[in-house]
């Protein structure tokens, strides 16, 4: 797996401006016009362009970071802009990636207005909310077996269920 941050010489927490500045410096250094008949410089230039194309795009960067973190935990795997996107690796498919990952983990919910959700999404939130409320009631029933952990689990399920029900209802009746 190519480490795009290492290729550009920036940290994983680098801002867009730092990435752009590092890209420009490296691109000038390895540009084929400045290094004629140098295949190594041409190869470096291609790597730099690939790294910048991924790290400069917010969604591609999020997918790359996710895959990069997974690779560090579970071993190497191939990821590039031309390979499968992170959405292809999600067991929940494109819907989960676009609605859950983007809004929850990248904190892009401010970019997402409620009008971009469909009625299908609203019913999905309602179904999820009902599921978690039922799960909360069932886990509360078994609190004697699970003890304090069961109570905490029940509270978290109930909270998640109520939040999903509220979101679903607000989308449905808006």
VOBA-1610 file (N, C-alpha, C; in pm, whole numbers, padded with zeros to 5 digits, always signed):
BEGIN
Unk+00085-00118+00000Unk+00000+00000+00000Unk+00089+00124+00000Unk+00062+00214-00093Unk+00136+00339-00097Unk+00092+00429+00017Unk+00189+00484+00087Unk+00157+00579+00193Unk+00162+00718+00132Unk+00046+00771+00098Unk+00040+00898+00028Unk+00092+01013+00113Unk+00076+01004+00243Unk+00129+01108+00330Unk+00282+01108+00325Unk+00339+00990+00324Unk+00485+00979+00317Unk+00537+01026+00182Unk+00464+00994+00075Unk+00504+01037-00059Unk+00511+01188-00067Unk+00411+01257-00010Unk+00411+01404-00013Unk+00494+01465+00100Unk+00532+01384+00199Unk+00614+01433+00308Unk+00537+01517+00408Unk+00411+01478+00433Unk+00328+01549+00531Unk+00275+01449+00633Unk+00224+01502+00744Unk+00167+01415+00846Unk+00023+01381+00809Unk-00032+01280+00875Unk-00169+01238+00848Unk-00271+01342+00893Unk-00229+01436+00977Unk-00319+01540+01024Unk-00298+01671+00948Unk-00227+01665+00838Unk-00195+01786+00761Unk-00321+01850+00705Unk-00319+01982+00701Unk-00433+02056+00645Unk-00428+02052+00493Unk-00535+02097+00430Unk-00539+02101+00284Unk-00431+02192+00227Unk-00405+02303+00296Unk-00302+02395+00249Unk-00163+02333+00257Unk-00136+02260+00365Unk-00006+02194+00379Unk+00012+02087+00271Unk-00094+02015+00240Unk-00088+01912+00137Unk-00063+01976+00001Unk-00134+02086-00027Unk-00117+02154-00155Unk+00026+02208-00170Unk+00080+02266-00062Unk+00215+02322-00065Unk+00318+02211-00087Unk+00303+02100-00016Unk+00396+01987-00033Unk+00387+01930-00174Unk+00265+01922-00228Unk+00247+01872-00365Unk+00318+01962-00465Unk+00301+02092-00452Unk+00364+02184-00547Unk+00516+02174-00542Unk+00571+02166-00420Unk+00717+02155-00407Unk+00770+02026-00471Unk+00705+01915-00441Unk+00749+01786-00496Unk+00725+01780-00647Unk+00613+01834-00693Unk+00582+01831-00836Unk+00685+01912-00915Unk+00725+02026-00861Unk+00829+02105-00928Unk+00962+02030-00932Unk+00993+01963-00823Unk+01121+01891-00815Unk+01127+01774-00913Unk+01018+01700-00928Unk+01019+01579-01011Unk+00946+01594-01145Unk+00913+01716-01184Unk+00840+01736-01309Unk+00922+01684-01427Unk+00859+01611-01520Unk+00932+01555-01635Unk+01003+01659-01721Unk+00950+01781-01728Unk+01017+01885-01806Unk+01148+01929-01743Unk+01155+01921-01609Unk+01280+01957-01539Unk+01377+01840-01532Unk+01327+01719-01556Unk+01410+01598-01549Unk+01390+01514-01675Unk+01434+01565-01790Unk+01414+01488-01913Unk+01499+01360-01912Unk+01445+01256-01971Unk+01515+01126-01981Unk+01548+01066-01846Unk+01465+01093-01747Unk+01486+01036-01614Unk+01360+00959-01575Unk+01359+00827-01596Unk+01238+00749-01568Unk+01201+00747-01419Unk+01300+00756-01330Unk+01272+00757-01187Unk+01194+00882-01148Unk+01233+00997-01203Unk+01163+01122-01174Unk+01021+01118-01229Unk+01004+01057-01346Unk+00870+01045-01404Unk+00780+00957-01317Unk+00837+00848-01266Unk+00762+00758-01178Unk+00726+00829-01047Unk+00819+00905-00992Unk+00791+00981-00870Unk+00682+01084-00895Unk+00688+01149-01010Unk+00588+01249-01045Unk+00448+01186-01051Unk+00438+01066-01107Unk+00310+00996-01114Unk+00259+00962-00974Unk+00350+00916-00886Unk+00312+00884-00749Unk+00264+01009-00675Unk+00333+01120-00696Unk+00298+01245-00630Unk+00159+01291-00676Unk+00133+01280-00806Unk+00001+01319-00858Unk-00109+01229-00803Unk-00082+01099-00794Unk-00181+01007-00740Unk-00209+01039-00593Unk-00102+01063-00517Unk-00118+01096-00376Unk-00199+01225-00359Unk-00169+01325-00440Unk-00241+01452-00428Unk-00386+01438-00469Unk-00413+01359-00572Unk-00551+01343-00617Unk-00638+01276-00510Unk-00578+01189-00429Unk-00653+01125-00321Unk-00664+01217-00200Unk-00553+01276-00158Unk-00552+01355-00035Unk-00620+01491-00049Unk-00632+01541-00171Unk-00696+01671-00190Unk-00849+01661-00196Unk-00900+01541-00222Unk-01046+01521-00227Unk-01092+01466-00092Unk-01187+01534-00029Unk-01228+01500+00107Unk-01280+01356+00119Unk-01366+01315+00025Unk-01423+01180+00032Unk-01318+01073+00005Unk-01232+01097-00094Unk-01126+00999-00123Unk-01029+00989-00006Unk-01001+01104+00056Unk-00910+01104+00171Unk-00970+01027+00288Unk-01099+01045+00312Unk-01166+00972+00421Unk-01160+00822+00395Unk-01186+00782+00271Unk-01181+00640+00237Unk-01038+00587+00251Unk-00942+00665+00205Unk-00802+00623+00215Unk-00759+00611+00361Unk-00795+00710+00444Unk-00758+00705+00586Unk-00819+00583+00654Unk-00943+00555+00620Unk-01010+00438+00678Unk-00938+00309+00637Unk-00906+00297+00510Unk-00837+00178+00460Unk-00696+00171+00517Unk-00632+00286+00532Unk-00496+00292+00586Unk-00495+00246+00732Unk-00591+00292+00810Unk-00599+00250+00950Unk-00628+00101+00959Unk-00715+00051+00873Unk-00746-00092+00871Unk-00621-00172+00833Unk-00544-00123+00737Unk-00424-00193+00693Unk-00320-00202+00803Unk-00307-00093+00880Unk-00210-00095+00989Unk-00250-00195+01097Unk-00381-00212+01116Unk-00427-00303+01220Unk-00423-00449+01174Unk-00458-00474+01047Unk-00478-00610+01000Unk-00382-00653+00889Unk-00284-00573+00859Unk-00191-00611+00754Unk-00211-00527+00631Unk-00121-00543+00537Unk-00122-00463+00416Unk-00236-00503+00323Unk-00291-00407+00255Unk-00385-00432+00147Unk-00369-00322+00045Unk-00405-00348-00078Unk-00383-00252-00185Unk-00497-00152-00190Unk-00463-00024-00195Unk-00564+00079-00211Unk-00505+00187-00299Unk-00574+00223-00400Unk-00535+00338-00482Unk-00660+00397-00541Unk-00644+00510-00604Unk-00760+00577-00662Unk-00823+00490-00770Unk-00742+00411-00839Unk-00793+00328-00948Unk-00851+00196-00898Unk-00822+00160-00775Unk-00875+00036-00719Unk-01018+00061-00669Unk-01072-00034-00596Unk-01207-00018-00544Unk-01210+00094-00441Unk-01320+00164-00436Unk-01334+00269-00336Unk-01371+00205-00203Unk-01365+00282-00096Unk-01397+00229+00036Unk-01542+00180+00042Unk-01630+00241-00039Unk-01770+00199-00038Unk-01783+00053-00079Unk-01695+00004-00167Unk-01702-00134-00211Unk-01667-00231-00099Unk-01592-00184+00002Unk-01552-00271+00112Unk-01654-00272+00225Unk-01748-00181+00222Unk-01844-00171+00330Unk-01945-00285+00323Unk-01963-00359+00434Unk-02063-00466+00433Unk-02204-00412+00424Unk-02223-00282+00447Unk-02354-00222+00444Unk-02383-00154+00311Unk-02285-00154+00220Unk-02306-00099+00086Unk-02294+00052+00082Unk-02329+00107-00033Unk-02318+00249-00059Unk-02403+00333+00036Unk-02523+00285+00067Unk-02613+00361+00155Unk-02546+00390+00288Unk-02489+00288+00349Unk-02424+00306+00480Unk-02308+00403+00468Unk-02227+00387+00365Unk-02111+00474+00350Unk-02151+00620+00337Unk-02247+00646+00248Unk-02284+00784+00221Unk-02359+00849+00337Unk-02445+00774+00404Unk-02526+00833+00511Unk-02458+00827+00646Unk-02399+00712+00680Unk-02346+00692+00814Unk-02201+00736+00825Unk-02113+00681+00742Unk-01971+00710+00753Unk-01942+00857+00730Unk-01993+00911+00621Unk-01964+01049+00588Unk-02015+01144+00695Unk-02139+01123+00742Unk-02196+01216+00839Unk-02144+01194+00979Unk-02121+01070+01018Unk-02083+01042+01156Unk-01933+01059+01179Unk-01852+00994+01096Unk-01710+00991+01124Unk-01633+01109+01068Unk-01681+01169+00962Unk-01613+01285+00907Unk-01677+01415+00953Unk-01782+01405+01035Unk-01852+01522+01088Unk-01894+01618+00978Unk-01946+01564+00870Unk-01992+01646+00759Unk-02141+01671+00766Unk-02202+01648+00881Unk-02346+01662+00889Unk-02389+01806+00864Unk-02299+01902+00883Unk-02335+02041+00855Unk-02355+02062+00705Unk-02286+01983+00621Unk-02301+01994+00477Unk-02428+01926+00428Unk-02485+01842+00509Unk-02598+01759+00468Unk-02725+01823+00522Unk-02809+01872+00435Unk-02935+01925+00483Unk-03041+01816+00473Unk-03149+01833+00548Unk-03252+01730+00555Unk-03321+01705+00422Unk-03315+01800+00330Unk-03384+01782+00202Unk-03317+01676+00115Unk-03192+01641+00147Unk-03123+01540+00066Unk-03163+01398+00106Unk-03239+01382+00213Unk-03286+01251+00254Unk-03420+01221+00187Unk-03439+01097+00151Unk-03565+01057+00088Unk-03659+00996+00192Unk-03780+00963+00147Unk-03876+00896+00236Unk-03823+00758+00275Unk-03751+00695+00183Unk-03691+00564+00213Unk-03594+00577+00331Unk-03516+00685+00332Unk-03423+00708+00442Unk-03499+00729+00573Unk-03610+00802+00566Unk-03690+00828+00686Unk-03744+00697+00743Unk-03797+00611+00655Unk-03847+00482+00703Unk-03734+00394+00755Unk-03618+00407+00697Unk-03502+00332+00745Unk-03467+00375+00888Unk-03469+00506+00912Unk-03442+00556+01047Unk-03549+00507+01145Unk-03674+00509+01101Unk-03783+00462+01188Unk-03766+00314+01223Unk-03734+00233+01122Unk-03715+00089+01146Unk-03598+00065+01240Unk-03491+00140+01219Unk-03375+00127+01306Unk-03410+00168+01449Unk-03486+00275+01464Unk-03526+00321+01596Unk-03612+00218+01668Unk-03709+00162+01597Unk-03795+00059+01657Unk-03712-00062+01699Unk-03619-00102+01613Unk-03533-00216+01644Unk-03454-00193+01773Unk-03394-00073+01787Unk-03313-00046+01905Unk-03396-00031+02032Unk-03517+00023+02021Unk-03603+00032+02139Unk-03644-00108+02185Unk-03679-00195+02090Unk-03712-00335+02126Unk-03592-00404+02188Unk-03475-00381+02130Unk-03352-00439+02184Unk-03326-00388+02325Unk-03355-00260+02350Unk-03336-00203+02483Unk-03429-00270+02584Unk-03554-00291+02545Unk-03650-00355+02635Unk-03607-00499+02665Unk-03565-00570+02563Unk-03520-00708+02583Unk-03395-00716+02671Unk-03300-00626+02646Unk-03178-00630+02728Unk-03206-00586+02872Unk-03304-00498+02891Unk-03343-00459+03026Unk-03407-00577+03098Unk-03478-00659+03023Unk-03542-00777+03081Unk-03436-00875+03136Unk-03321-00877+03071Unk-03215-00969+03113Unk-03107-00900+03196Unk-03139-00786+03257Unk-03044-00714+03341Unk-02997-00799+03458Unk-03083-00885+03506Unk-03046-00972+03618Unk-02929-01062+03578Unk-02931-01110+03455Unk-02824-01198+03407Unk-02697-01118+03378Unk-02714-01005+03309Unk-02598-00927+03266Unk-02549-00830+03372Unk-02629-00802+03472Unk-02589-00711+03578Unk-02586-00567+03532Unk-02490-00493+03586Unk-02476-00351+03556Unk-02450-00329+03407Unk-02373-00419+03346Unk-02344-00410+03203Unk-02474-00415+03122Unk-02567-00498+03163Unk-02696-00508+03095Unk-02774-00379+03103Unk-02768-00313+03217Unk-02837-00185+03233Unk-02776-00079+03142Unk-02644-00072+03138Unk-02576+00023+03050Unk-02608-00005+02902Unk-02607-00131+02867Unk-02639-00172+02731Unk-02781-00132+02695Unk-02872-00154+02785Unk-03012-00120+02763Unk-03030+00031+02744Unk-02963+00108+02827Unk-02973+00254+02816Unk-02917+00303+02683Unk-02804+00247+02641Unk-02745+00290+02514Unk-02834+00250+02396Unk-02893+00132+02399Unk-02985+00091+02293Unk-03108+00183+02289Unk-03160+00213+02406Unk-03278+00298+02414Unk-03249+00438+02358Unk-03134+00493+02396Unk-03094+00626+02349Unk-03080+00627+02197Unk-03010+00526+02144Unk-02993+00515+01999Unk-03128+00501+01929Unk-03218+00422+01986Unk-03350+00402+01927Unk-03432+00530+01924Unk-03433+00603+02034Unk-03510+00727+02042Unk-03453+00830+01944Unk-03321+00837+01936Unk-03258+00931+01843Unk-03296+00897+01698Unk-03291+00770+01662Unk-03326+00728+01527Unk-03474+00752+01498Unk-03560+00724+01596Unk-03703+00751+01579Unk-03729+00900+01558Unk-03663+00982+01635Unk-03678+01127+01621Unk-03633+01176+01484Unk-03519+01126+01439Unk-03468+01163+01306Unk-03565+01118+01198Unk-03610+00994+01209Unk-03703+00941+01109Unk-03833+01019+01103Unk-03890+01050+01220Unk-04015+01126+01225Unk-03997+01268+01171Unk-03884+01331+01206Unk-03863+01468+01157Unk-03844+01469+01005Unk-03780+01365+00949Unk-03765+01358+00803Unk-03896+01325+00735Unk-03977+01243+00800Unk-04102+01199+00740Unk-04206+01312+00737Unk-04211+01391+00841Unk-04315+01495+00850Unk-04263+01636+00826Unk-04161+01647+00748Unk-04105+01777+00722Unk-04163+01838+00598
//
